[in-house]
């Protein structure tokens, strides 16, 4: 059997060869043109001062890929930027990816490494070379995704100051940070769809009010960050931090989880803090000797002498639409281990101001000032787990009297305040005294609000508020 090539007419074979050559020549010319554009854009990007040198800039004809190698830019201030490879994949005007390999920033005078990033991948970027030196409308700067691996930052560098602007690390002084991975989605100047960091560790000279020290963070993830282009209008749908630990001159502690849900559009939101641990014993040793006595006294009361404070907290809220009004519900609790547990339940039917949605009300701490209360009830439950008995011992010691005398004195004062402010206040204060003397382990306070009232009127007349409220106090 003859092969297809031998059976094909000679003129047809020649036509196919010519077509292939023309296609290759066309692709080659396009690759060369795009390579020239890449080189021109890179030179324009660094045209604001300093010196730039480029290695080979080439294009792959069949793989739609452009590569610029050995980029070195030295600023007039003495910083040197080096990029081993800058790769543009896909259509130059609408790239699929832009990859930077081996990015480093050095101090050319001291040879100190300021920034090291093994690899950066920009997914579906708006530009093959971002024109950060040119004013661009925000809608023209965009990243579909971001991936960065193996990052090292010198926190005293100008770049780090820009990255951590308006954060506790903005003026961290000398220090170094490493990050294993960074991921992001839908990133623009005014919003971030998702941003995540994993494997963060740092040592700093000045960590805001915590002083010098070190910290580690397993992961941080935020979603729905918007309003970045307008100061004071920033909003955040959610933030999750896992396994954070700090050891600084002002604090030694950690927590397992911080989960902030700031998106109330789904009818709920709030914050959870799990496994907060503060090593008060070590923190006391870090402060000046003259300040240790008062701190040690507070530590003994809160931790029963262990010096280890452990706390879990959940502050949640949600809303439900009813006929003609909205019901706002809060289910919150704070557990200070070996000290106390506090539970707060709120069931509040309200008439919101005209035009205000329940989601806006939940996100605005001042919404109650303009809302109409339609009754509702609030329950506060306080469970003693050793704190009140230690408070009684401390109070007696500080006043130089016996514990029994101190408790009797507190009871007399509670009765006196009750005569001044009413039976509701007296019942609450006497309930606290029962926790002090150990005759009760739990205090339950229930408050029923009047219908057709406002929080402003209640807060404006705090002494008269008990007469307008239905208050019930029980101890167990």
Secondary structure, 3 states (H helix, E strand, C coil): CCCHHHHCCHHHHHHHHHHHHHHHHHHHHHHHHHHHHHHHHHHHHCCCCCEEECCCEEEECCCCEEEEEEEEEECCCCEEEEEEEEEEEEECCEEEEEEEEEEEEEECCCCCEEEEEEEEEEECCCCCCCCCCCCCCHHHCEEEEEEEEEEEEECCCHHHHHHCCCCCCCCCCCEEEEEEEEEEEEEECCEEEEEEEEEEEEEECCCHHHCCEEEEEEEEEEEEEECCCCCCCCEEEEEEEEEEEEEECCCEEEEEEEEEECCHHHCEEEEEEEEEEEEHHHHHHHCCHHHHHHHHHHHHHHHCCCCEEEEEEEEEEEEEEECCEEEEEEEEEEEECCCEEEEEEEEEEEECCCCCCHHHHHHCCCHHHCCEEECCEEEEEEEECCHHHHHHHHHHHHHCCCHHHHHHHHHHHHHHHHHHHCHHHHHHHHHHHHHHHCCCCEEEEEEECCEEECHHHHHHCHHHHHHHCEEEEEEC
